[in-house]
Amino acid sequence: MLGNLLGGFIVILVGVNLLPTVADTVADQSASDSSLANVSSAGATILGLVTLFYALGIMSAGVALCIGGLRNAGVM
């Protein structure tokens, strides 16, 4: 139980610390003056949502680990 809870908190901590790096990389790639910004309008929309999907993935992974630990302990 404690291992799952600790693992969930570590996942959240590492993911939150990497979030600015992901957001900066997405902003650099979607800039209009970038040489790699050769994407269509649909691709640019999806590229803009990468940060949101990353944050949702980190949140769901951490919550799933914590709920699994609580379920094993019999709390949930």
Backbone torsions as a table, in degrees:
resi	resn	phi	psi	omega
1	MET	NA	-50.7	-177.6
2	LEU	-65.0	-35.2	178.3
3	GLY	-64.2	-40.4	178.7
4	ASN	-68.0	-41.7	178.3
5	LEU	-64.5	-44.2	179.1
6	LEU	-64.5	-40.4	177.4
7	GLY	-62.4	-40.2	177.5
8	GLY	-62.7	-42.9	179.1
9	PHE	-67.7	-35.0	177.4
10	ILE	-67.9	-41.4	177.3
11	VAL	-59.4	-45.7	179.7
12	ILE	-64.4	-42.9	-178.3
13	LEU	-63.6	-46.9	179.6
14	VAL	-66.9	-41.9	-179.7
15	GLY	-63.8	-41.2	179.2
16	VAL	-68.5	-35.2	178.4
17	ASN	-70.9	-25.8	178.0
18	LEU	-89.9	-9.2	-177.6
19	LEU	-60.1	-43.2	177.5
20	PRO	-63.2	-33.5	177.8
21	THR	-65.4	-43.4	178.3
22	VAL	-64.3	-43.9	-179.4
23	ALA	-64.5	-40.2	178.4
24	ASP	-66.3	-39.7	179.3
25	THR	-65.7	-41.7	177.7
26	VAL	-64.2	-41.5	179.2
27	ALA	-65.5	-38.3	178.4
28	ASP	-66.1	-39.4	-178.8
29	GLN	-74.1	-27.7	-178.5
30	SER	-93.3	0.1	177.8
31	ALA	-65.9	144.0	-175.6
32	SER	-72.5	-23.4	-178.5
33	ASP	-92.0	2.8	179.5
34	SER	-75.1	143.0	179.1
35	SER	-74.4	-16.2	179.8
36	LEU	-99.3	9.9	-176.0
37	ALA	-87.9	38.9	-180.0
38	ASN	-92.7	70.2	-179.2
39	VAL	-126.5	156.4	178.4
40	SER	-77.5	177.7	-179.0
41	SER	-68.3	-36.9	177.3
42	ALA	-67.0	-40.1	177.5
43	GLY	-65.3	-37.0	178.0
44	ALA	-66.8	-36.4	177.2
45	THR	-65.2	-45.0	179.0
46	ILE	-66.5	-38.9	177.8
47	LEU	-61.7	-35.9	177.7
48	GLY	-69.4	-22.3	-179.7
49	LEU	-91.4	-1.8	-177.8
50	VAL	-61.0	-41.2	-179.7
51	THR	-63.0	-40.8	178.0
52	LEU	-64.4	-44.8	179.1
53	PHE	-63.6	-38.0	177.8
54	TYR	-62.9	-46.5	-179.5
55	ALA	-64.1	-41.1	178.0
56	LEU	-65.8	-37.4	177.9
57	GLY	-65.8	-43.0	178.2
58	ILE	-64.0	-43.7	-179.4
59	MET	-63.6	-46.0	-177.3
60	SER	-68.1	-35.1	177.7
61	ALA	-66.9	-43.2	178.3
62	GLY	-65.5	-42.6	179.5
63	VAL	-66.2	-40.4	179.3
64	ALA	-63.7	-40.3	177.9
65	LEU	-66.1	-42.8	179.6
66	CYS	-65.8	-42.0	179.4
67	ILE	-67.7	-35.8	176.0
68	GLY	-63.4	-41.0	177.9
69	GLY	-66.5	-41.6	178.6
70	LEU	-67.4	-35.5	178.6
71	ARG	-67.7	-39.3	178.1
72	ASN	-66.5	-29.8	-179.8
73	ALA	-81.3	-12.6	-179.8
74	GLY	88.5	8.6	179.3
75	VAL	-77.3	-35.2	179.6
76	MET	-112.1	NA	NA
